[in-house]
């Protein structure tokens, strides 16, 4: 029986309603099912990396209606433009690629359907700079993660983004787990993950002094780190913008005109957006959960994104002491609270062990992370969803994540939680990145399937994409280096990181730094104005929040949001009613009736100013 027949047999056993075919080197699935798990399982059963380019899963879920997308403006602001490179997607991969491309004298345009960079998965993750212990040595994930990890220290310094290399910890719950963990550490060294080793409990406590008593020891991986994923994305974008890259927000690609040449190769002629039709020489597809749709428009699809929702929980900073690194129990570990669940299921534990060695786990599982700003992050879980925009957060999932992690962080209480958020990962059925030149279409580069460790891998992927772009464009014209390229970006002053003497000096230079707007995070009016004057202009409440953190403290913006709105309106010369939370449709309303929102916000701003003066 051939490989195709074997795949057909397995999928037909799963559901007789699924049609299977071989097309252009891919396995293609079509049909309709009643349960999304069936569609996902069919895609997983169709994977054969040795024989096929990928799985194209076009199975539909009966009765499914996707979440409505935000209304986007319709105009002709981009109509007729001919950029050298069009980057689709303003996440961390797209922004890193744009920065690398700005090393050349090229017209580079980034189109992002959100109202800011880092509008999708790049903002909704823990910010771990991964070591890659759980990735197969032959995978693109491992390749780009290892290179990207080594780039982070210098890149963070040049872009003035917070980064700490405190390591990662894989915890052993039982003595027998020492053996597989020792082997993982040994093979980690062979995969280039240096310094990885098993530690007994006593030594492990030097790195994680608050682990519970049932932890017998664990593997310490010193090259692991932590950053702020949205701050890194913003810094990459700002640096790219200061080097000449253009950004167009709330801009969605709707279709492409593709011409097929005599030799059968396709070529993108034009790209239609809600802001007009573009005529790029080259397209980079970094569209996240929509990357397969873009590849399909371009006639270059060999993969399918099956969205995977994950919820993270943020605690108050006072709970941050419970974890110093990022840690999780080993993927084959069985904690005391799981004993009954796996009792008599030796095969299940064996399978987890094999997956750990092969790098074939689909998720690293829920863990606890010491955030770069001192909070503790808990999560994420992993839930397959047919909806690419499914960022809903569910109470039962939040409760389950917290209860699970109370075993690793015994001091964790529900009242420590200040916020939670959900992101949607963009995995392929092969569970690997798709970073390549176009196969069927000559002027597209694919950067798809970028889920974890996307934050770590993005700088390395960007270098490759920029190199390929220059090589492609060199076929028809000389690509010159940008002699004015500046690889550094200086972040605005941060009061919370300054000594009292430094603060006093800054306030004497500009009194706006003496007006504290957000008490939880110690953010001043002067810092907000700095952001509003940055090369990447995003005058929204969420734009300020991601760049400075007002609204990310214990009160979650309850006190500072009106003040931030007032500063934006004042700086932009617009009425308060025109200040948006994020995109053009996100109008902010208040429950105030007396005097209207303008008077309410002005009063709040006045009270804050008076309190600052009193202090």
C-alpha positions as CSV (number, residue, x, y, z in Angstrom):
1,X,0.0,0.0,0.0
2,X,1.4,3.4,-1.0
3,X,1.7,6.4,1.3
4,X,-1.3,8.1,-0.2
5,X,-3.5,5.1,0.2
6,X,-2.4,4.8,3.9
7,X,-3.4,8.4,4.5
8,X,-6.8,7.9,2.8
9,X,-7.5,4.8,4.9
10,X,-6.8,6.6,8.2
11,X,-8.9,9.7,7.2
12,X,-11.8,7.7,5.8
13,X,-11.9,5.7,9.1
14,X,-12.1,9.1,10.9
15,X,-14.9,10.4,8.6
16,X,-16.3,9.1,5.3
17,X,-17.4,12.6,4.4
18,X,-13.8,13.9,3.8
19,X,-12.5,13.9,0.2
20,X,-8.7,13.4,-0.2
21,X,-6.6,14.2,-3.2
22,X,-3.0,14.8,-4.3
23,X,-2.5,18.2,-5.9
24,X,0.7,20.1,-6.8
25,X,2.7,18.0,-4.3
26,X,0.3,18.5,-1.4
27,X,-2.4,16.4,0.3
28,X,-5.7,18.3,-0.1
29,X,-8.7,17.7,2.1
30,X,-12.2,18.9,1.4
31,X,-15.7,18.2,2.7
32,X,-17.9,19.1,5.7
33,X,-17.9,17.9,9.3
34,X,-20.0,18.4,12.4
35,X,-17.1,18.7,14.8
36,X,-14.0,20.9,14.5
37,X,-11.9,18.3,16.3
38,X,-12.5,16.0,13.3
39,X,-11.3,18.5,10.8
40,X,-8.1,19.1,12.8
41,X,-7.5,15.4,13.4
42,X,-7.9,14.8,9.6
43,X,-5.2,17.5,8.9
44,X,-2.9,15.9,11.4
45,X,-3.4,12.4,9.9
46,X,-2.6,13.8,6.4
47,X,0.9,14.9,7.3
48,X,3.8,13.2,5.5
49,X,6.8,15.5,5.5
50,X,9.0,13.1,3.4
51,X,6.7,12.8,0.4
52,X,4.5,15.9,0.4
53,X,5.0,19.7,0.5
54,X,2.3,20.1,3.1
55,X,-1.4,19.7,3.9
56,X,-4.1,21.9,2.4
57,X,-7.1,21.4,4.7
58,X,-10.2,23.0,3.3
59,X,-12.7,21.0,5.4
60,X,-15.6,23.2,6.5
61,X,-17.4,23.1,9.8
62,X,-21.1,22.8,9.4
63,X,-23.0,25.9,10.7
64,X,-19.8,27.8,11.6
65,X,-19.9,31.6,11.2
66,X,-16.6,33.4,11.9
67,X,-16.4,36.4,14.2
68,X,-17.2,39.6,12.3
69,X,-14.0,41.6,11.6
70,X,-13.7,45.3,12.5
71,X,-14.9,47.7,9.9
72,X,-12.0,49.2,8.1
73,X,-11.8,52.6,6.3
74,X,-12.2,52.6,2.5
75,X,-10.1,55.1,0.7
76,X,-7.5,55.4,-2.2
77,X,-4.5,56.5,-0.1
78,X,-2.4,53.6,-1.4
79,X,-3.9,53.4,-4.9
80,X,-1.3,53.0,-7.7
81,X,1.7,52.8,-5.4
82,X,4.6,50.6,-6.6
83,X,6.7,49.6,-3.6
84,X,9.8,47.5,-4.1
85,X,8.7,45.2,-1.2
86,X,5.2,44.9,0.3
87,X,5.3,43.3,3.7
88,X,1.9,41.9,4.7
89,X,1.6,41.8,8.5
90,X,2.9,44.0,11.2
91,X,3.7,41.4,13.8
92,X,7.1,40.8,15.1
93,X,8.2,38.8,12.0
94,X,6.9,41.4,9.6
95,X,8.5,44.3,11.6
96,X,11.8,42.5,11.9
97,X,11.8,41.9,8.2
98,X,11.0,45.6,7.5
99,X,13.9,46.7,9.7
100,X,16.3,44.3,7.9
101,X,15.1,45.5,4.5
102,X,15.7,49.1,5.5
103,X,19.4,48.3,5.3
104,X,18.9,48.7,1.5
105,X,17.8,51.7,-0.6
106,X,14.3,50.2,-1.2
107,X,10.7,51.5,-1.0
108,X,9.3,49.1,1.7
109,X,5.7,49.3,2.7
110,X,4.2,47.3,5.7
111,X,0.4,46.8,5.5
112,X,-1.2,45.7,8.8
113,X,-5.0,45.2,9.1
114,X,-4.8,46.1,12.8
115,X,-4.6,49.7,14.1
116,X,-1.0,49.2,15.3
117,X,1.9,46.8,15.0
118,X,1.8,43.8,17.4
119,X,-2.0,43.7,17.0
120,X,-2.2,39.9,17.0
121,X,-0.2,37.1,18.5
122,X,2.9,39.4,18.9
123,X,1.2,41.1,21.8
124,X,-0.6,38.1,23.3
125,X,2.2,35.9,24.5
126,X,4.6,35.6,27.4
127,X,7.7,37.0,25.8
128,X,9.9,34.1,26.5
129,X,13.1,33.9,24.5
130,X,13.2,30.2,24.1
131,X,16.0,27.7,24.2
132,X,14.3,25.3,21.8
133,X,14.9,22.1,23.8
134,X,11.6,20.6,22.6
135,X,12.1,21.2,18.9
136,X,13.3,18.6,16.4
137,X,16.9,19.3,15.3
138,X,15.7,19.0,11.7
139,X,12.9,21.6,12.1
140,X,12.9,25.2,11.0
141,X,11.7,26.1,14.5
142,X,15.0,24.8,15.9
143,X,17.1,26.4,13.2
144,X,15.7,29.9,13.5
145,X,15.2,29.7,17.3
146,X,18.8,28.9,17.9
147,X,20.1,31.7,15.7
148,X,17.5,34.2,17.0
149,X,18.3,33.4,20.7
150,X,21.9,34.2,20.1
151,X,20.9,37.6,18.5
152,X,18.7,38.8,21.3
153,X,21.2,40.3,23.7
154,X,22.8,42.6,21.1
155,X,19.5,43.4,19.3
156,X,17.8,44.4,22.6
157,X,20.7,46.7,23.5
158,X,20.7,48.4,20.1
159,X,16.9,48.9,20.2
160,X,16.8,49.8,23.9
161,X,14.3,47.0,24.7
162,X,14.2,45.3,28.1
163,X,15.7,41.8,28.0
164,X,16.9,39.4,30.8
165,X,18.7,36.1,30.3
166,X,17.7,34.4,33.5
167,X,17.3,30.9,32.0
168,X,14.5,28.4,31.7
169,X,13.7,25.5,34.0
170,X,12.1,22.1,33.3
171,X,10.9,20.7,36.6
172,X,11.0,17.0,37.7
173,X,8.1,16.0,39.9
174,X,9.5,12.5,40.6
175,X,12.9,10.9,41.0
176,X,12.5,8.6,37.9
177,X,12.2,11.7,35.8
178,X,15.8,12.5,36.4
179,X,16.8,10.0,33.7
180,X,14.9,11.3,30.8
181,X,15.7,14.9,31.8
182,X,19.4,14.0,31.9
183,X,19.1,12.6,28.4
184,X,17.2,15.7,27.2
185,X,20.0,17.9,28.6
186,X,22.6,15.7,26.9
187,X,20.9,16.0,23.6
188,X,20.3,19.7,24.1
189,X,24.1,20.2,24.1
190,X,24.3,18.3,20.9
191,X,21.6,20.5,19.4
192,X,23.7,23.6,20.3
193,X,21.8,24.5,23.4
194,X,24.9,25.1,25.5
195,X,25.1,25.0,29.3
196,X,22.0,22.8,29.7
197,X,22.2,20.4,32.6
198,X,20.3,18.5,35.2
199,X,20.3,20.1,38.7
200,X,19.4,18.4,42.0
201,X,16.8,20.2,44.1
202,X,19.4,22.0,46.3
203,X,21.2,23.5,43.3
204,X,17.9,24.3,41.5
205,X,16.8,26.3,44.5
206,X,19.5,28.8,43.8
207,X,17.7,29.7,40.6
208,X,14.1,29.0,41.7
209,X,14.0,29.3,45.5
210,X,10.2,29.0,45.7
211,X,9.5,25.7,44.0
212,X,7.2,23.4,46.0
213,X,8.6,20.5,48.0
214,X,7.5,17.7,45.6
215,X,9.9,19.1,42.9
216,X,12.9,16.7,43.0
217,X,15.1,18.7,40.7
218,X,15.1,19.8,37.1
219,X,16.9,20.9,34.0
220,X,18.4,24.4,33.9
221,X,18.9,26.0,30.5
222,X,20.9,29.2,30.9
223,X,20.4,30.6,27.4
224,X,16.7,31.2,28.0
225,X,15.5,34.7,28.4
226,X,12.6,37.0,28.7
227,X,11.6,40.2,26.8
228,X,8.5,42.3,26.2
229,X,7.1,41.0,22.8
230,X,5.1,44.0,22.0
231,X,7.9,46.4,23.0
232,X,10.3,44.5,20.8
233,X,7.9,44.6,17.9
234,X,7.3,48.4,18.4
235,X,11.0,49.0,18.6
236,X,11.7,47.1,15.4
237,X,8.9,49.0,13.7
238,X,10.1,52.4,15.0
239,X,13.7,51.7,13.9
240,X,12.4,50.6,10.5
241,X,10.3,53.8,10.2
242,X,13.2,56.0,11.1
243,X,15.2,54.3,8.3
244,X,12.5,55.0,5.7
245,X,10.0,52.1,5.9
246,X,6.4,53.1,5.5
247,X,3.5,51.7,7.5
248,X,-0.2,51.6,6.7
249,X,-2.5,50.5,9.4
250,X,-6.1,49.3,9.2
251,X,-5.1,48.0,5.7
252,X,-6.3,44.6,4.7
253,X,-5.3,42.7,1.6
254,X,-8.5,41.6,-0.2
255,X,-7.2,39.9,-3.3
256,X,-4.3,39.6,-5.8
257,X,-4.0,39.6,-9.5
258,X,-1.7,36.8,-10.5
259,X,-0.4,36.1,-14.0
260,X,0.8,32.6,-15.0
261,X,3.8,32.7,-17.3
262,X,4.4,30.4,-20.3
263,X,6.7,28.2,-18.1
264,X,3.9,27.7,-15.6
265,X,5.4,30.0,-12.9
266,X,3.0,32.5,-11.4
267,X,3.7,36.2,-10.8
268,X,1.9,38.7,-8.6
269,X,0.9,41.7,-10.6
270,X,-1.2,43.7,-8.1
271,X,-2.5,43.5,-4.6
272,X,-5.9,45.0,-3.8
273,X,-6.5,46.5,-0.4
274,X,-9.2,48.6,1.2
275,X,-7.0,51.6,0.6
276,X,-6.4,51.0,-3.1
277,X,-4.5,48.7,-5.4
278,X,-0.7,48.3,-5.1
279,X,1.8,47.0,-7.6
280,X,4.7,45.6,-5.6
281,X,7.8,44.0,-7.1
282,X,8.0,41.5,-4.3
283,X,5.6,40.4,-1.5
284,X,6.5,39.1,1.9
285,X,3.7,37.1,3.5
286,X,4.0,37.5,7.3
287,X,0.2,37.6,7.9
288,X,0.0,35.3,11.0
289,X,-3.2,33.4,11.3
290,X,-4.2,34.6,7.8
291,X,-0.9,33.6,6.1
292,X,-2.5,30.6,4.3
293,X,-5.2,32.9,2.9
294,X,-2.6,35.2,1.5
295,X,-0.6,32.3,0.0
296,X,-3.8,31.1,-1.6
297,X,-4.4,34.5,-3.2
298,X,-0.9,34.4,-4.6
299,X,-1.2,30.9,-5.9
300,X,1.6,29.6,-3.6
301,X,-0.2,27.7,-0.9
302,X,1.2,24.5,0.4
303,X,0.1,24.8,4.0
304,X,-2.9,25.4,6.3
305,X,-3.2,27.5,9.4
306,X,-5.4,25.8,12.0
307,X,-5.9,28.5,14.7
308,X,-5.0,27.5,18.3
309,X,-6.3,29.8,21.0
310,X,-4.3,30.3,24.2
311,X,-5.1,32.2,27.4
312,X,-2.4,33.9,29.6
313,X,-3.0,35.3,33.1
314,X,-1.2,38.2,34.7
315,X,-0.7,38.6,38.4
316,X,0.0,41.7,40.5
317,X,3.7,42.4,40.8
318,X,3.6,41.5,44.5
319,X,3.2,37.8,43.3
320,X,6.2,38.1,40.9
321,X,8.6,36.7,43.5
322,X,7.2,33.2,43.0
323,X,9.2,32.6,39.8
324,X,12.5,34.0,38.8
325,X,12.9,32.4,35.3
326,X,10.3,30.8,33.1
327,X,9.5,27.3,34.3
328,X,7.2,24.3,33.6
329,X,7.1,20.7,34.6
330,X,8.7,18.3,32.1
331,X,6.4,17.3,29.3
332,X,6.4,13.7,30.5
333,X,6.3,14.6,34.2
334,X,3.4,13.4,36.3
335,X,2.7,15.7,39.3
336,X,0.9,14.4,42.4
337,X,-2.4,15.9,41.4
338,X,-2.3,14.0,38.1
339,X,-1.6,10.6,39.5
340,X,-5.2,9.4,39.4
341,X,-5.8,10.8,35.9
342,X,-3.0,8.7,34.4
343,X,-3.3,5.7,36.7
344,X,-3.0,2.5,34.6
345,X,-2.2,4.5,31.5
346,X,1.5,3.6,31.0
347,X,1.2,4.0,27.2
348,X,0.1,7.7,27.7
349,X,3.2,8.5,29.8
350,X,5.4,6.6,27.3
351,X,4.0,8.6,24.4
352,X,4.7,11.9,26.2
353,X,8.3,10.7,26.8
354,X,8.8,9.8,23.1
355,X,7.2,13.2,22.0
356,X,9.6,15.0,24.3
357,X,12.7,13.4,22.7
358,X,11.4,13.8,19.1
359,X,10.3,17.4,19.6
360,X,6.8,16.5,18.4
361,X,4.6,18.0,21.2
362,X,2.2,20.5,19.7
363,X,2.5,22.8,22.7
364,X,5.0,23.2,25.6
365,X,2.1,23.3,28.0
366,X,1.1,25.7,30.7
367,X,4.0,27.3,32.7
368,X,4.8,30.2,34.9
369,X,7.0,33.1,33.7
370,X,8.7,36.0,35.5
371,X,7.7,38.9,33.2
372,X,10.2,41.5,32.2
373,X,8.2,44.1,34.3
374,X,8.0,42.0,37.5
375,X,4.6,40.4,37.2
376,X,4.1,36.6,37.0
377,X,2.5,35.3,33.8
378,X,0.7,32.0,33.9
379,X,-0.2,30.0,30.7
380,X,-1.1,29.5,28.0
381,X,-3.4,26.7,27.5
382,X,-4.1,25.3,23.9
383,X,-7.5,25.1,22.4
384,X,-8.1,24.4,18.7
385,X,-10.7,26.8,17.2
386,X,-12.2,27.3,13.7
387,X,-12.2,31.1,14.3
388,X,-9.1,33.0,13.4
389,X,-10.2,36.0,15.5
390,X,-11.3,34.0,18.6
391,X,-9.6,36.0,21.3
392,X,-12.4,35.4,23.9
393,X,-11.4,34.5,27.4
394,X,-13.4,32.0,29.3
395,X,-13.8,31.8,33.1
396,X,-13.6,28.0,33.3
397,X,-10.3,28.0,31.4
398,X,-8.9,30.8,33.6
399,X,-9.8,28.9,36.7
400,X,-8.3,25.6,35.4
401,X,-5.0,27.3,34.5
402,X,-4.7,28.9,37.9
403,X,-5.6,25.7,39.8
404,X,-3.0,23.8,37.7
405,X,-0.3,26.3,38.4
406,X,-1.0,26.6,42.1
407,X,1.0,23.3,42.3
408,X,4.1,25.0,40.9
409,X,3.4,28.3,42.6
410,X,1.8,27.3,46.0
411,X,1.5,30.9,47.1
412,X,-0.6,31.9,44.1
413,X,-4.2,33.0,44.9
414,X,-7.0,34.1,42.7
415,X,-6.9,37.6,44.1
416,X,-3.4,38.0,42.8
417,X,-4.8,38.1,39.2
418,X,-5.1,41.5,37.7
419,X,-5.7,40.7,34.0
420,X,-5.9,37.9,31.4
421,X,-5.7,37.9,27.7
422,X,-6.1,35.4,24.8
423,X,-4.0,35.1,21.7
424,X,-4.4,32.9,18.6
425,X,-1.4,30.9,17.5
426,X,-0.8,30.2,13.8
427,X,0.4,26.6,13.5
428,X,0.5,24.5,10.4
429,X,-0.4,20.8,10.5
430,X,3.3,20.0,10.1
431,X,3.8,22.0,13.4
432,X,6.7,23.9,11.9
433,X,7.5,27.2,10.4
434,X,7.1,27.7,6.6
435,X,10.0,30.1,5.8
436,X,10.8,29.8,2.1
437,X,10.9,31.4,-1.3
438,X,7.8,31.0,-3.4
439,X,7.4,27.6,-5.0
440,X,4.7,28.3,-7.5
441,X,4.8,32.1,-7.5
442,X,8.2,33.7,-8.1
443,X,7.7,37.1,-6.3
444,X,6.5,36.0,-2.9
445,X,8.4,35.0,0.2
446,X,6.6,33.0,2.9
447,X,7.0,33.5,6.6
448,X,4.1,31.4,7.8
449,X,3.2,29.1,10.6
450,X,5.0,31.4,13.0
451,X,3.8,30.4,16.4
452,X,6.0,29.8,19.4
453,X,9.0,30.3,19.3
454,X,8.2,33.1,16.9
455,X,9.4,35.9,19.2
456,X,12.8,34.3,19.5
457,X,13.1,33.3,15.9
458,X,11.8,36.5,14.3
459,X,15.2,38.3,14.1
460,X,16.8,35.3,12.4
461,X,13.9,34.8,10.0
462,X,14.1,38.5,9.1
463,X,17.8,38.3,8.1
464,X,16.9,35.4,5.7
465,X,13.9,37.2,4.2
466,X,15.9,40.4,3.6
467,X,18.7,38.4,1.9
468,X,16.3,36.6,-0.4
469,X,14.5,39.9,-1.2
470,X,17.7,41.6,-2.2
471,X,18.7,38.6,-4.3
472,X,15.3,38.6,-6.1
473,X,15.3,42.3,-6.8
474,X,19.0,42.2,-8.0
475,X,17.8,40.1,-11.0
476,X,16.3,43.2,-12.6
477,X,18.0,46.2,-10.9
478,X,21.0,47.0,-8.6
479,X,20.1,47.0,-5.0
480,X,22.2,49.6,-3.1
481,X,23.0,49.6,0.6
482,X,21.4,52.3,2.6
483,X,24.4,54.3,3.8
484,X,22.2,56.3,6.2
485,X,20.9,53.1,7.9
486,X,20.9,53.5,11.7
487,X,20.6,50.2,13.5
488,X,20.0,51.8,16.9
489,X,16.8,53.2,18.4
490,X,16.7,55.0,21.7
491,X,13.7,54.5,23.9
492,X,12.2,57.6,25.6
493,X,13.1,58.2,29.3
494,X,11.4,55.9,31.8
495,X,10.8,57.5,35.2
496,X,10.2,54.2,37.0
497,X,13.7,53.1,36.1
498,X,15.4,56.3,37.3
499,X,17.0,57.3,40.5
500,X,15.5,60.2,42.4
501,X,18.4,62.4,41.2
502,X,17.8,61.5,37.6
503,X,14.1,62.2,37.9
504,X,14.7,65.6,39.5
505,X,17.1,66.6,36.7
506,X,14.6,65.5,34.0
507,X,11.7,67.3,35.6
508,X,13.7,70.5,35.8
509,X,14.3,70.2,32.1
510,X,10.7,69.5,31.3
511,X,7.9,69.9,33.9
512,X,5.7,67.5,32.1
513,X,7.8,64.6,33.5
514,X,6.6,65.7,36.9
515,X,2.9,65.1,36.2
516,X,2.3,61.5,37.1
517,X,-0.6,60.1,35.0
518,X,-0.4,56.4,35.9
519,X,0.5,55.7,39.6
520,X,0.6,51.9,39.3
521,X,3.4,52.0,36.7
522,X,4.8,55.5,37.5
523,X,4.2,57.0,34.0
524,X,4.3,60.8,33.4
525,X,2.7,63.1,30.9
526,X,6.2,63.8,29.5
527,X,6.6,60.1,28.6
528,X,3.3,60.0,26.8
529,X,4.1,63.1,24.8
530,X,7.4,61.4,23.8
531,X,5.5,58.4,22.5
532,X,3.1,60.7,20.5
533,X,6.2,62.3,18.9
534,X,7.8,58.9,17.9
535,X,8.6,57.9,14.3
536,X,5.6,55.5,14.4
537,X,2.7,57.7,15.1
538,X,-0.2,55.8,16.9
539,X,-2.3,58.3,18.9
540,X,-4.6,55.8,20.6
541,X,-5.2,54.7,24.1
542,X,-4.0,51.1,23.3
543,X,-1.0,52.5,21.4
544,X,0.1,54.4,24.5
545,X,-0.6,51.4,26.7
546,X,1.6,49.1,24.7
547,X,4.5,51.5,24.6
548,X,4.4,52.8,28.2
549,X,2.1,50.5,30.2
550,X,-0.5,52.9,31.6
551,X,-3.5,50.7,32.3
552,X,-1.4,47.6,32.9
553,X,-1.1,48.0,36.7
554,X,-3.4,46.9,39.5
555,X,-6.2,49.3,38.6
556,X,-6.1,48.3,34.9
557,X,-6.6,51.9,33.7
558,X,-9.4,52.8,36.0
559,X,-7.7,56.0,37.1
560,X,-5.3,56.9,34.3
561,X,-7.3,56.2,31.1
562,X,-9.2,59.6,31.2
563,X,-5.9,61.4,31.7
564,X,-4.3,59.6,28.8
565,X,-7.2,60.5,26.6
566,X,-6.9,64.1,27.6
567,X,-3.2,64.2,26.7
568,X,-3.8,62.6,23.3
569,X,-6.6,65.0,22.5
570,X,-4.5,68.0,23.5
571,X,-1.5,66.8,21.6
572,X,-3.3,65.9,18.4
573,X,-5.6,69.0,18.5
574,X,-8.8,66.9,18.4
575,X,-11.9,66.7,20.6
576,X,-12.0,63.9,23.2
577,X,-14.8,62.2,21.3
578,X,-12.3,61.6,18.4
579,X,-9.8,59.8,20.7
580,X,-10.0,56.1,20.0
581,X,-9.1,53.0,22.0
582,X,-7.5,51.3,19.1
583,X,-8.8,51.4,15.5
584,X,-11.1,53.9,13.8
585,X,-14.2,52.0,15.0
586,X,-13.3,51.8,18.7
587,X,-15.1,54.8,20.0
588,X,-14.6,55.3,23.8
589,X,-17.8,56.0,25.8
590,X,-18.2,56.9,29.4
591,X,-21.0,56.6,31.9
592,X,-20.7,60.2,32.9
593,X,-23.7,62.4,32.2
594,X,-23.1,65.6,34.0
595,X,-21.2,67.9,31.7
596,X,-20.4,65.2,29.2
597,X,-17.2,63.2,28.7
598,X,-15.0,66.3,28.0
599,X,-15.8,67.8,31.4
600,X,-15.4,64.5,33.2
601,X,-12.0,63.9,31.7
602,X,-10.9,67.5,32.2
603,X,-12.0,67.3,35.8
604,X,-10.0,64.1,36.3
605,X,-7.0,65.7,34.7
606,X,-7.3,68.7,37.0
607,X,-7.6,66.5,40.1
608,X,-4.4,64.6,39.1
609,X,-2.5,67.8,38.5
610,X,-3.6,69.2,41.9
611,X,-2.5,66.0,43.6
612,X,0.8,66.0,41.9
613,X,1.4,69.6,43.0
614,X,0.4,68.7,46.6
615,X,2.9,65.9,46.6
